[in-house]
Amino acid sequence: MQRCLVITGGSKGIGLATTMFFKQRGYEVINLSRSAAPCSGVVNLEVDFAYPGWEEEIEPQLVELMTAKDEIVLVHNAAFLSKGGVGDLDPCSLRASFEVNVVAPSILNRMLLPFMKEHSSIIYIGSTLSEKAVANTAAYVASKHAVVGLMRSTCQDLVGTAIHTCCVCPGFTDTDMLTSHVGGSEAVESLVNRTVTQKRLIRPEEMADMIYLCSQNVLINGSVIHANLGQVEH
């Protein structure tokens, strides 16, 4: 049985952990990102989703790789995160957020759905901020809310195909993206102690396990799954 994971942003953080998790379980892995995954046996296609027109370059290669696959798991993991509130939002950052977080998944769905057979899946990676908001992160919040809407539309549009979908929303995960955005490891520790019931970060490997579980379980079709260790509400 030829099983294939197609993942965006599979070279670091949650994406890299997911790449390795699926590879260890016998999946062929195709990573679409700006940098190659630092592990052997992965097909890497270099792409920057922030710039429109990327699909013209990679579609022929990607389509060729999809031939004769029995199961395809498509994980929309790549994300663009920037700072800025509604009063000073940079239009370029807003456009990039939607290009990476919403438009790219839509284009990849169109590319790959013709090759996806029964028991395949489309897994969107959202965020705690897919259904709530914090200050000074407007572009990310808006685009991650849109990811949930896209997943729900996917569920409705794939009725009868035996392809399932969901949106996994990680909480604070031990990644370079989080550390950079928050402002260093001490700031991350303070944030976690104030807002996470378990008083710790999620390990990327834990998220990879959750993503794999969702890819194998049709019961979660159409669901938004908050994997965040429980958050303290203020």
C-alpha positions, 0 to 999 in steps of 0.5 A: 500500500502506497501511503503519502504525507504531503506537508507544508512547512515540514522542515522545523517545529511541529512540521518537522516532528510530523514529517518524522512521525509519519516517515517512521510509520512507512509513509512517503513524505513530501515537504513543501517549504522554504527549506529542506527537512533535515532528515533523509528520505524526504522529498523536498520541494522549495516554495515560498507561499507568501508570494502568489504564483508559486503553484506554477513552478511546483504543480507539475512536480507535485502532480507527478509524485501523486501517481498511484498513491493509495492514501494521501494525508495533506497537512496544511502546517505552514504559517505566517505570524506577525505582530500588529494591531488593527490600528497599525496593521501592515497591509503586506503582513496581512496579505502574507498571512492570508497567502500562507495560512489560507490561500496556499491550502486552498490551492493545494486542495485543488491540486491534490483532491483529484488524486485523493482516494478513500481514507485520505485526509486533509488536516488543517493546523489552526491555533488557539487563536482560530477561535479567540483573539489577543491584542497585537496579532490581528493578521494572524488571528484573522487568517487562523479564523479563516482556516477554520472556515475553510476546513468546515467548507472542506467537510461539506464539499467532500460529502460522499468521498470518504475523505475526512478533514479537521482543524487541529489547534495547537496551544503553546508549543516548544518552537522557534516561532513561539520563542521569537514571537513572544520575545525569548525563553524567559517570556515564554516561561512566564506566559506558560505559567500564567496561561497553561493549566499543566504549566508546560509547553507542548512538545512538537512530537506530541502534536505530531502524534495528534495529527497522525491520530486525526489522519487515521480517525474519520470520527473527527471529520469536520471537527475543531480540535484544541490540543492545548493542555488546557488554558487558564481563562482570565 
